C-alpha cells in the first residue's frame, strides 16, 4: 500500500511548492546595499508614513541631575544602560532604564568626557577623561543594583582630553585627542581581565617625536574628527578635519597606514557592516547631510555612491535658499539619524531604509523620513539594546512579528532622554486600519502591493494585536489566497529546504514554525473563504513538522541505516508536497516501528502510530495510519512473551483496510505472522483479502495462502496435527466450494494426501468423488475412511478399486485386495461369507499375478501376459485358457486346488515336470517346501503318493527325507511306500 494522499492532486501541491519557493527566494533575496543604492533615485525619500518613527516617551532626569543641567556635559553609556552627567569634578551615573539610585564619583580634576571600554560581552571599564589624566575603573554592574568600582588605574594625558574611544576584539583601544592626534591606549590586564596599568601612544605625530614626552608633540596639519573600527577586517578608519579619510591596518599589534581618500566638507564617518554589504564598508556624512558610501577593498578607498540629504520641513524654495548644516549624525543597520541646522533652527531627522518593489517587481530602496523641530542641544544619539546579530534584511521587515520589540532609538539633551520607536510595515498597517483618511489604505497598497498587504493582514490577525478590520479586509481581497501563501512561505522559510535525512535538524525552528501555523489555522476559521488546497497544505505542513520532529526523537541513527539507498536525501518541502516524500514517510514510519520496543499493553501496542494518528493523520492519511497500527502491533508481538493480544490487534487493523493492502505488503505481513507461528492469523488476513479482492487475480492470493500452509508443515510433529489445524482453520472460514477445492488440490499436488484425508470438512468427500479420477477417488476415500477407522467403507473402496478401476496396474489391484483382507478382522458389520468372498478374490488375483509374471518373462508370451493383466479373471478361465494352454504347471496346481478340479493325468505330468526341472537335491527341497506350504493337503493338487513315486525314482535314497523336510508327515510317507511297495 503506497502512502498516497487520498483525494489529493500532487500537481496542485507541486504548483504550490513552486510558488512557495518563489516567495521564499523573494523574501530571502540578499541584495547588496550597493546594488540598492545604484538602482535607486538620488532623492528617493518618502514622507507618506508620518509615523515611521514614533516619539514613544521622554525620560526625565532625577531632580538632582536637573540642577545646573545647562552647564553640564553628558553622554550615553549604552552598554550598561547609563547616562553620565558631569559638572566640574562631579560625575554622576544614572541607569535610565531601571531608574536606580544615582552613582556619584568625585574626581580631583574637572571631568571632560566619559566613555566605556568594552573588551568582551560581559566586561566593561569606565573611562574618565580630564585635561591631564585618563582614569580607568572596572565595574560591577548587576541588574537593579548599584554600580561598584572593582579596579582602578590611570595614565597622564599631558593636557590632552581624549574622546571617541573604540576597542578591538584583540583588546586594543584607540581614541582621538582634542589636540587633533590619534592615540592608542595600551593596557595591561590581570588574570580577571581588568586593567592594572596603561600607557598612551600617539600614532599621528612625527615619527621622530612619537616616543618623546607629550610636551614635544607636533601640531597636526589636520585634526582627527571621527574614528571607527572594522574588527572583521582588522582596520580602523579615521576622518581628518581636511575631509581626508585614512585606513590603517591594525592586524595583531601593528599600526600600518594604508590608504587615503581626499574629499570635501565631511563631518563624520560610520561603519557599514558586512551584513549590509559586501561592497560598501564605510559611510561619510558631509556638513550638509549628504551621505557618501565608500568601498574599502584591495587597499583602496573608492567612492561608490552619494545620497542627498533627507528633506526638511519647509518650502522647496526656502530650503534651497538657506544653508543647511549637519551637527551630529548616527548610523546603525539602515537607520540614519542626524541633527540638522537650517536658518538657525535645529531639526532631528530620522530615516529608515525599506525595500519596495517597483512597477516591474524589481526591489528598490526607499527611505522613510521623520523630522521634528528641537530647541535643545542633542548630545548623543544611540540605539537602545541593539541586537548583535541584526537581520541582514533589516530593510525588509515586512513580516516581523508585532509582538517582537521594535527597534528603539534615544536622544540625550538637557530636557532628558527622548525615546523613538521605529515603526515597521505591520505597525504602519495597523495605523492605516485605525485611520480615518480614505486614502490611507490606497497609499499603503500602492507602496507595498496587494499580495504583500494581504500577507501582512494574516500576520496581524495571528498576533495578539488582532482586530476585526484585517479580517474584513481579507474577506474582500481578491489576493487573499496568494497573500496567505506568501505569509505561509515566510513562516516556513527556515525549514522548507531543510534536508530531513541529515543527522540532525533545527528542531527549535520547526517548533516555532509549527506554533505559528497552528495559530494561522485557527485564524482561518473566521470565514475568510480560503481555497481548500491552501488550508490542506497548511494542515499537512503542521503534521509534517510533528512527523519529522517525532522521528528524529526516536533512534534516528539506527532508522537511517534501515532505509533504501534512494532515501539518502529529502527536503521538508518534498516530504510535504511530493509523492516521493509520501513514499519516504512510509519507509520512515516502518523503520521507526522496527527499531522501537515501546509498544506494550499499556499503550495498546501502538505507541508510535498513536502519536501519528493524533498529529500527522492529514499528512500520512487515515488508512495509512491504520496500516501502521497493524504493523506496530505485529512488531510488538516479536518481543512480548504473551503476544496473543498484540497479534489479534494487528490482524484487526489490517483487516480494516485489507482492500488497500497490495499483495507484496500482504505477503510480507503474512511472513511476519507465520514467523511468530501465527499461521491461522495470517490465513485469516489472506482470506479477508480474498473476499475483497476485486480485480486482483485470485491465483496470486492463493499463492500467498499456500505459502502459509506450506510453512505450517515445518512446525509439525509426527501426527501432523499442527498443519492439520492450520488448514482446517483456513477451511472453516467459508463453505465456498471453489475455495475448498483449491486447498484440496494444493495438498494433493504437494504430496500431502495424508493430511488431506484427515481434514474434518463437509466438502472433502464431495471433492474426492467429483474432482478426482475414479481410481484416485477410491484410493483417497480408502485413506479417508481408514483415518476414521471406518474399515467396512475402507474395504469396499479397496475391493472396488481392485475390481473396477481400469487405470490400475495389476500388481496394485492385488495389493488393494491384500489390504482389504488385512482389514477384515477389524470389521464387525460384515458377514463371514462376505469376508470369505473377498479372501477368495484376493487368492485368485494373487495366482493371476503370478501367472502374469511368468508369462511376462517369455518373449513369445508377453502379449498374452498383457492381455491377462487387463482385468481380474475367474479361476476357471485362468486354468483352462492360460495355465493348461501355456504349461504353467505350478499355477495350474494352485488353481486346481482352488477350484477342487481333479485331473490325475495332468497333475502327475505337472509334478513330474516340476521335479525334473530341479537340478539338485537342494533345488528340489526348496521347491517341495514351497509347494507343500501352498498346496498340501490337497488330493487334486498334491497327491503325495504320486509325488513320492516321482521323487523316489530320481533320488531313491533320499525321497522320504526330502518329503519330510518339505513338511509331509512320516506316517503318510510310510503309507505311500507300502502302497508303492518300496518299503
Helices and strands as residue ranges (DSSP letters): H 10-28, H 33-39, E 45-46, E 53-59, H 63-66, G 69-71, E 73-77, G 78-80, E 82-87, E 90-95, E 103-106, E 113-120, E 123-129, E 133-140, E 148-156, E 162-167, E 173-177, E 182-189, E 195-202, G 214-216, E 224-230, E 235-240, E 244-249, E 256-262, E 266-271, E 282-286, E 291-297, E 300-307, H 316-321, E 324-332, E 335-342, E 345-357, E 363-374, E 378-384, E 408-413, E 416-422, H 425-434, H 440-448, H 450-461, H 468-476, H 480-492, H 507-523, H 532-553, H 556-561, H 572-577, H 579-595, G 601-603, H 607-615, H 617-620, H 622-639, H 644-656, G 658-660, H 663-675, H 679-691, H 698-712, G 713-715, H 721-731, H 737-749, H 753-756, H 764-771, H 774-787, H 791-804, H 810-824, H 832-856, G 859-861, H 862-868, H 875-877, I 878-883, H 889-899, H 904-916, H 921-935, H 944-954, H 959-966, H 970-980
